Amino acid sequence: MKRLLEQSSPEVKILPSQIENRKLDHLQICLKKKVQARHTTTGFEDIFFVHKALPEIEKDKINLSTVAFNHKFSAPLIVGAMTGGTSGAMKINSTIAEAVEETGLGMGVGSQRAAIEDPKLEKTFSIVREKAPTAFLVANVGGPQLVKGYGAKEAKEAVDMIEADALAIHLNPLQEVVQPEGETNYAGVLEKIGEIARALDVPVIVKETGAGIAAEEAKMLEDVGVAGIDVAGVGGTSWAAVEYHRAKETQDESRQRLGEAFWDWGIPTAVSVVEVSISVDLTVIASGGVRTGVDVAKAIALGADL
Ligand SMILES: Cc1cc2nc3c(=O)[nH]c(=O)nc-3n(C[C@H](O)[C@H](O)[C@H](O)COP(=O)(O)O)c2cc1C
């Protein structure tokens, strides 16, 4: 990713806006600084498979393919939402798209707000459909933007921009609180999510961004018509940590303290997968610190679909 970020695409020359600068900051911080949870883990280390000394199966005949959201995946893997909106991000999206097309997997793009507000940035997102004509692609908008006025129109724009198979609505209340430019009004977000789920022809997935989703909230999301939940629990990337590093650069001591205090906040991924998968009948994506195939296998065993 570092190399990709350095080779910005010659096709897109964009003067950075405030959102684009922030997106670039986020990528650089995630690459260069320590942003993983420090004291809380995913919980996968507490899960053990019962080893089968008599597997009675021929390994080469194991079929990893699965169907989720009516789409066939060659394996239960989807690349989480990360970026778009800057020329470096375009190269990252393009490369991931080529990889998921070749391997028969899926991917999400990062928040499309920058391109909804400035159409010249669209290409940094739409490149994914060019490079991945058949892969499962997920569009992305943020919960706070829904509260501020985004509705079905903007959600459809995001979907159409990348000819998406689904729309993810991300929830990041923790990050918004630590971030100086944070949009901290979440009042009414559930109702807006329901409105969008009813208006779109593609499934709506609600995702967290590193602090997990509890059973109670999963049920509320199911009741308003959401089709899938990406738990994005704690144990991997911490957005309080990312914002801690940004606060450090600007010598904002109070936000540094806030970032430190909430660095490990959230529901561990393994716990959130269980919470969600036993309480709703929705497609469940396990993410947040999923780093190895063994983590993936444990997540699937606990009830995740992807
Ligand atoms: C650089 C970067 C940018 C991200 N941007 C977005 C975003 O725009 N929208 C979103 O829904 N999630 C975004 N995420 C959150 C991830 O999709 C994921 O939920 C979170 O990083 C936890 O997973 P991890 O521990 O595997 O990183 C971003 C993650 C990273 C690392």
The ligand as an ORCA input file, in Angstrom:
! r2SCAN-3c Opt
* xyz 0 1
  C      -6.852      3.644      5.939
  C      -8.227      3.204      6.325
  C      -9.326      3.943      5.896
  C     -10.624      3.555      6.216
  N     -11.686      4.251      5.727
  C     -12.940      3.769      5.900
  C     -14.045      4.380      5.242
  O     -13.895      5.372      4.529
  N     -15.286      3.846      5.447
  C     -15.473      2.740      6.242
  O     -16.596      2.253      6.339
  N     -14.444      2.164      6.887
  C     -13.194      2.637      6.727
  N     -12.137      2.019      7.356
  C     -12.416      1.016      8.397
  C     -12.262     -0.417      7.938
  O     -13.214     -0.727      6.933
  C     -12.415     -1.398      9.129
  O     -13.735     -1.364      9.607
  C     -11.491     -1.094     10.300
  O     -10.224     -0.624      9.843
  C     -11.268     -2.319     11.187
  O     -10.677     -3.381     10.488
  P      -9.099     -3.715     10.586
  O      -8.767     -3.924     12.032
  O      -8.914     -4.959      9.769
  O      -8.355     -2.541      9.995
  C     -10.830      2.392      7.032
  C      -9.716      1.661      7.454
  C      -8.426      2.042      7.122
  C      -7.267      1.224      7.618
*
